[in-house]
Amino acid sequence: MRSGQPLEAVEVAVPEPVGTEVVLRTTFCGVCHTDICFQDGYYELGGGKRLSLADRGLKFPFIPGHETVGRVVAIGPDAHGVKIGDHRLVYPWAGCGKCRHCNSGNDQMCLQPNSLGIHRDGGFGTHVVVSRPEYLVDFDGVDPALAATYACSGITAYSAVRKLSDIPSDNPVVVIGAGGVGLTAISILSAFGYERIVAVDISDSKLQAAKEAGATALVNSRTEDLATEITRASTLPIYGVVDFVASSDTAETGIAVLARGGTYVSVGLYGGELALQLLMVPLRALTIRGSYSGSLSELRELVDLAKSGRLKAMPIERVPHDDPNTALDRLRAGNIAGRLVLTAGS
């Protein structure tokens, strides 16, 4: 991948593992909206400002793909607990292994990340190198194409929803954005027993998918007074909003509908700016927090939830592994209900 350019096929040597490294042959790899940001070379910050990927420490060219499932084909001399042929889901958010975040099990927060498909070549390639076998998760009993999406889409939704765990299950939770991540969040909320899940999206077809995932109320964001419609659909005071879009408009609306003491969780990377009346933050006792991906333990919890049969599977469309540009173009068009997964064969 090169900034601002379509992906190009290149030949590279199959890596040889050293130390604790494990090499896997990619079988499935999810296509994430973040991959579009990588292709563009920047994130939108709003107000005409952008955050370049170079400012985040990314170096071009590289091979993207951070939702990876693969089969183990080579094992380093110091890697234990894994064997040739194992089919595993890769936790992509590897850290340095030494900082306070890594030592607390939150590798995804590491300030010197070694993330698969971002800081090291990922699952759009034929093979990936995983730094430690601990990052490999057994997903036995779960569709491998679906399992691939759990590495980012899944744990991003899971971690965001867990940040609202103090909200009783009979209280409404609002989910803004019913794309792949939002649908997963709705399924997780439903599995956790939430009885009032309000889905908000601009697309009626995505709202229908949200209903099938477990949403109990649907609001099309094209309505003239979105905040009023969300409040009406919720029927009770709203103490939790998870925003998987996180644009200027959705953030403003998500915060506006909260009851006193409510929490707004910003997850999406759409970008924009937010003007706040700071006096109202303490007066309304609001919590505004970001949620970035999730931890390895959260990924294992999510996979266990899927294995239990309580978690509804979101729609998955398998597409050829050797045609990622078409998949990225389709994702950019914004009409995908669920998730596209590059499929190389199991």
Secondary structure as a PSIPRED ss2 file (coil, helix, strand):
# PSIPRED VFORMAT (PSIPRED V4.0)

   1 M C   1.000  0.000  0.000
   2 R C   1.000  0.000  0.000
   3 S C   1.000  0.000  0.000
   4 G C   1.000  0.000  0.000
   5 Q C   1.000  0.000  0.000
   6 P C   1.000  0.000  0.000
   7 L C   1.000  0.000  0.000
   8 E C   1.000  0.000  0.000
   9 A C   1.000  0.000  0.000
  10 V C   1.000  0.000  0.000
  11 E C   1.000  0.000  0.000
  12 V C   1.000  0.000  0.000
  13 A C   1.000  0.000  0.000
  14 V C   1.000  0.000  0.000
  15 P C   1.000  0.000  0.000
  16 E C   1.000  0.000  0.000
  17 P C   1.000  0.000  0.000
  18 V C   1.000  0.000  0.000
  19 G C   1.000  0.000  0.000
  20 T C   1.000  0.000  0.000
  21 E C   1.000  0.000  0.000
  22 V E   0.000  0.000  1.000
  23 V E   0.000  0.000  1.000
  24 L E   0.000  0.000  1.000
  25 R E   0.000  0.000  1.000
  26 T E   0.000  0.000  1.000
  27 T E   0.000  0.000  1.000
  28 F E   0.000  0.000  1.000
  29 C E   0.000  0.000  1.000
  30 G E   0.000  0.000  1.000
  31 V C   1.000  0.000  0.000
  32 C C   1.000  0.000  0.000
  33 H H   0.000  1.000  0.000
  34 T H   0.000  1.000  0.000
  35 D H   0.000  1.000  0.000
  36 I H   0.000  1.000  0.000
  37 C H   0.000  1.000  0.000
  38 F H   0.000  1.000  0.000
  39 Q H   0.000  1.000  0.000
  40 D H   0.000  1.000  0.000
  41 G C   1.000  0.000  0.000
  42 Y E   0.000  0.000  1.000
  43 Y E   0.000  0.000  1.000
  44 E E   0.000  0.000  1.000
  45 L E   0.000  0.000  1.000
  46 G E   0.000  0.000  1.000
  47 G C   1.000  0.000  0.000
  48 G C   1.000  0.000  0.000
  49 K E   0.000  0.000  1.000
  50 R E   0.000  0.000  1.000
  51 L E   0.000  0.000  1.000
  52 S E   0.000  0.000  1.000
  53 L C   1.000  0.000  0.000
  54 A H   0.000  1.000  0.000
  55 D H   0.000  1.000  0.000
  56 R H   0.000  1.000  0.000
  57 G C   1.000  0.000  0.000
  58 L C   1.000  0.000  0.000
  59 K C   1.000  0.000  0.000
  60 F C   1.000  0.000  0.000
  61 P C   1.000  0.000  0.000
  62 F C   1.000  0.000  0.000
  63 I C   1.000  0.000  0.000
  64 P C   1.000  0.000  0.000
  65 G C   1.000  0.000  0.000
  66 H C   1.000  0.000  0.000
  67 E E   0.000  0.000  1.000
  68 T E   0.000  0.000  1.000
  69 V E   0.000  0.000  1.000
  70 G E   0.000  0.000  1.000
  71 R E   0.000  0.000  1.000
  72 V E   0.000  0.000  1.000
  73 V E   0.000  0.000  1.000
  74 A E   0.000  0.000  1.000
  75 I E   0.000  0.000  1.000
  76 G C   1.000  0.000  0.000
  77 P C   1.000  0.000  0.000
  78 D C   1.000  0.000  0.000
  79 A C   1.000  0.000  0.000
  80 H C   1.000  0.000  0.000
  81 G C   1.000  0.000  0.000
  82 V C   1.000  0.000  0.000
  83 K C   1.000  0.000  0.000
  84 I C   1.000  0.000  0.000
  85 G C   1.000  0.000  0.000
  86 D C   1.000  0.000  0.000
  87 H E   0.000  0.000  1.000
  88 R E   0.000  0.000  1.000
  89 L E   0.000  0.000  1.000
  90 V E   0.000  0.000  1.000
  91 Y C   1.000  0.000  0.000
  92 P C   1.000  0.000  0.000
  93 W C   1.000  0.000  0.000
  94 A C   1.000  0.000  0.000
  95 G C   1.000  0.000  0.000
  96 C C   1.000  0.000  0.000
  97 G C   1.000  0.000  0.000
  98 K C   1.000  0.000  0.000
  99 C C   1.000  0.000  0.000
 100 R H   0.000  1.000  0.000
 101 H H   0.000  1.000  0.000
 102 C H   0.000  1.000  0.000
 103 N H   0.000  1.000  0.000
 104 S C   1.000  0.000  0.000
 105 G C   1.000  0.000  0.000
 106 N C   1.000  0.000  0.000
 107 D H   0.000  1.000  0.000
 108 Q H   0.000  1.000  0.000
 109 M H   0.000  1.000  0.000
 110 C C   1.000  0.000  0.000
 111 L C   1.000  0.000  0.000
 112 Q C   1.000  0.000  0.000
 113 P C   1.000  0.000  0.000
 114 N C   1.000  0.000  0.000
 115 S C   1.000  0.000  0.000
 116 L E   0.000  0.000  1.000
 117 G C   1.000  0.000  0.000
 118 I C   1.000  0.000  0.000
 119 H C   1.000  0.000  0.000
 120 R E   0.000  0.000  1.000
 121 D C   1.000  0.000  0.000
 122 G C   1.000  0.000  0.000
 123 G C   1.000  0.000  0.000
 124 F C   1.000  0.000  0.000
 125 G C   1.000  0.000  0.000
 126 T C   1.000  0.000  0.000
 127 H E   0.000  0.000  1.000
 128 V E   0.000  0.000  1.000
 129 V E   0.000  0.000  1.000
 130 V E   0.000  0.000  1.000
 131 S C   1.000  0.000  0.000
 132 R C   1.000  0.000  0.000
 133 P H   0.000  1.000  0.000
 134 E H   0.000  1.000  0.000
 135 Y H   0.000  1.000  0.000
 136 L E   0.000  0.000  1.000
 137 V E   0.000  0.000  1.000
 138 D C   1.000  0.000  0.000
 139 F C   1.000  0.000  0.000
 140 D C   1.000  0.000  0.000
 141 G C   1.000  0.000  0.000
 142 V C   1.000  0.000  0.000
 143 D C   1.000  0.000  0.000
 144 P H   0.000  1.000  0.000
 145 A H   0.000  1.000  0.000
 146 L H   0.000  1.000  0.000
 147 A H   0.000  1.000  0.000
 148 A H   0.000  1.000  0.000
 149 T H   0.000  1.000  0.000
 150 Y H   0.000  1.000  0.000
 151 A H   0.000  1.000  0.000
 152 C H   0.000  1.000  0.000
 153 S H   0.000  1.000  0.000
 154 G H   0.000  1.000  0.000
 155 I H   0.000  1.000  0.000
 156 T H   0.000  1.000  0.000
 157 A H   0.000  1.000  0.000
 158 Y H   0.000  1.000  0.000
 159 S H   0.000  1.000  0.000
 160 A H   0.000  1.000  0.000
 161 V H   0.000  1.000  0.000
 162 R H   0.000  1.000  0.000
 163 K C   1.000  0.000  0.000
 164 L C   1.000  0.000  0.000
 165 S C   1.000  0.000  0.000
 166 D C   1.000  0.000  0.000
 167 I C   1.000  0.000  0.000
 168 P C   1.000  0.000  0.000
 169 S C   1.000  0.000  0.000
 170 D C   1.000  0.000  0.000
 171 N C   1.000  0.000  0.000
 172 P C   1.000  0.000  0.000
 173 V E   0.000  0.000  1.000
 174 V E   0.000  0.000  1.000
 175 V E   0.000  0.000  1.000
 176 I E   0.000  0.000  1.000
 177 G C   1.000  0.000  0.000
 178 A C   1.000  0.000  0.000
 179 G C   1.000  0.000  0.000
 180 G H   0.000  1.000  0.000
 181 V H   0.000  1.000  0.000
 182 G H   0.000  1.000  0.000
 183 L H   0.000  1.000  0.000
 184 T H   0.000  1.000  0.000
 185 A H   0.000  1.000  0.000
 186 I H   0.000  1.000  0.000
 187 S H   0.000  1.000  0.000
 188 I H   0.000  1.000  0.000
 189 L H   0.000  1.000  0.000
 190 S H   0.000  1.000  0.000
 191 A H   0.000  1.000  0.000
 192 F C   1.000  0.000  0.000
 193 G C   1.000  0.000  0.000
 194 Y C   1.000  0.000  0.000
 195 E C   1.000  0.000  0.000
 196 R C   1.000  0.000  0.000
 197 I E   0.000  0.000  1.000
 198 V E   0.000  0.000  1.000
 199 A E   0.000  0.000  1.000
 200 V E   0.000  0.000  1.000
 201 D E   0.000  0.000  1.000
 202 I C   1.000  0.000  0.000
 203 S C   1.000  0.000  0.000
 204 D H   0.000  1.000  0.000
 205 S H   0.000  1.000  0.000
 206 K H   0.000  1.000  0.000
 207 L H   0.000  1.000  0.000
 208 Q H   0.000  1.000  0.000
 209 A H   0.000  1.000  0.000
 210 A H   0.000  1.000  0.000
 211 K H   0.000  1.000  0.000
 212 E H   0.000  1.000  0.000
 213 A H   0.000  1.000  0.000
 214 G C   1.000  0.000  0.000
 215 A C   1.000  0.000  0.000
 216 T C   1.000  0.000  0.000
 217 A E   0.000  0.000  1.000
 218 L E   0.000  0.000  1.000
 219 V E   0.000  0.000  1.000
 220 N E   0.000  0.000  1.000
 221 S C   1.000  0.000  0.000
 222 R C   1.000  0.000  0.000
 223 T C   1.000  0.000  0.000
 224 E C   1.000  0.000  0.000
 225 D C   1.000  0.000  0.000
 226 L H   0.000  1.000  0.000
 227 A H   0.000  1.000  0.000
 228 T H   0.000  1.000  0.000
 229 E H   0.000  1.000  0.000
 230 I H   0.000  1.000  0.000
 231 T H   0.000  1.000  0.000
 232 R H   0.000  1.000  0.000
 233 A H   0.000  1.000  0.000
 234 S H   0.000  1.000  0.000
 235 T C   1.000  0.000  0.000
 236 L C   1.000  0.000  0.000
 237 P C   1.000  0.000  0.000
 238 I E   0.000  0.000  1.000
 239 Y E   0.000  0.000  1.000
 240 G E   0.000  0.000  1.000
 241 V E   0.000  0.000  1.000
 242 V E   0.000  0.000  1.000
 243 D E   0.000  0.000  1.000
 244 F C   1.000  0.000  0.000
 245 V C   1.000  0.000  0.000
 246 A C   1.000  0.000  0.000
 247 S E   0.000  0.000  1.000
 248 S H   0.000  1.000  0.000
 249 D H   0.000  1.000  0.000
 250 T H   0.000  1.000  0.000
 251 A H   0.000  1.000  0.000
 252 E H   0.000  1.000  0.000
 253 T H   0.000  1.000  0.000
 254 G H   0.000  1.000  0.000
 255 I H   0.000  1.000  0.000
 256 A H   0.000  1.000  0.000
 257 V C   1.000  0.000  0.000
 258 L E   0.000  0.000  1.000
 259 A E   0.000  0.000  1.000
 260 R E   0.000  0.000  1.000
 261 G E   0.000  0.000  1.000
 262 G E   0.000  0.000  1.000
 263 T E   0.000  0.000  1.000
 264 Y E   0.000  0.000  1.000
 265 V E   0.000  0.000  1.000
 266 S E   0.000  0.000  1.000
 267 V C   1.000  0.000  0.000
 268 G C   1.000  0.000  0.000
 269 L C   1.000  0.000  0.000
 270 Y C   1.000  0.000  0.000
 271 G E   0.000  0.000  1.000
 272 G C   1.000  0.000  0.000
 273 E C   1.000  0.000  0.000
 274 L C   1.000  0.000  0.000
 275 A C   1.000  0.000  0.000
 276 L C   1.000  0.000  0.000
 277 Q C   1.000  0.000  0.000
 278 L C   1.000  0.000  0.000
 279 L C   1.000  0.000  0.000
 280 M H   0.000  1.000  0.000
 281 V H   0.000  1.000  0.000
 282 P H   0.000  1.000  0.000
 283 L H   0.000  1.000  0.000
 284 R C   1.000  0.000  0.000
 285 A C   1.000  0.000  0.000
 286 L C   1.000  0.000  0.000
 287 T E   0.000  0.000  1.000
 288 I E   0.000  0.000  1.000
 289 R E   0.000  0.000  1.000
 290 G E   0.000  0.000  1.000
 291 S C   1.000  0.000  0.000
 292 Y C   1.000  0.000  0.000
 293 S C   1.000  0.000  0.000
 294 G C   1.000  0.000  0.000
 295 S C   1.000  0.000  0.000
 296 L H   0.000  1.000  0.000
 297 S H   0.000  1.000  0.000
 298 E H   0.000  1.000  0.000
 299 L H   0.000  1.000  0.000
 300 R H   0.000  1.000  0.000
 301 E H   0.000  1.000  0.000
 302 L H   0.000  1.000  0.000
 303 V H   0.000  1.000  0.000
 304 D H   0.000  1.000  0.000
 305 L H   0.000  1.000  0.000
 306 A H   0.000  1.000  0.000
 307 K H   0.000  1.000  0.000
 308 S C   1.000  0.000  0.000
 309 G C   1.000  0.000  0.000
 310 R C   1.000  0.000  0.000
 311 L C   1.000  0.000  0.000
 312 K C   1.000  0.000  0.000
 313 A C   1.000  0.000  0.000
 314 M C   1.000  0.000  0.000
 315 P C   1.000  0.000  0.000
 316 I E   0.000  0.000  1.000
 317 E E   0.000  0.000  1.000
 318 R E   0.000  0.000  1.000
 319 V E   0.000  0.000  1.000
 320 P E   0.000  0.000  1.000
 321 H C   1.000  0.000  0.000
 322 D C   1.000  0.000  0.000
 323 D C   1.000  0.000  0.000
 324 P H   0.000  1.000  0.000
 325 N H   0.000  1.000  0.000
 326 T H   0.000  1.000  0.000
 327 A H   0.000  1.000  0.000
 328 L H   0.000  1.000  0.000
 329 D H   0.000  1.000  0.000
 330 R H   0.000  1.000  0.000
 331 L H   0.000  1.000  0.000
 332 R H   0.000  1.000  0.000
 333 A H   0.000  1.000  0.000
 334 G C   1.000  0.000  0.000
 335 N C   1.000  0.000  0.000
 336 I C   1.000  0.000  0.000
 337 A C   1.000  0.000  0.000
 338 G C   1.000  0.000  0.000
 339 R E   0.000  0.000  1.000
 340 L E   0.000  0.000  1.000
 341 V E   0.000  0.000  1.000
 342 L E   0.000  0.000  1.000
 343 T E   0.000  0.000  1.000
 344 A C   1.000  0.000  0.000
 345 G C   1.000  0.000  0.000
 346 S C   1.000  0.000  0.000
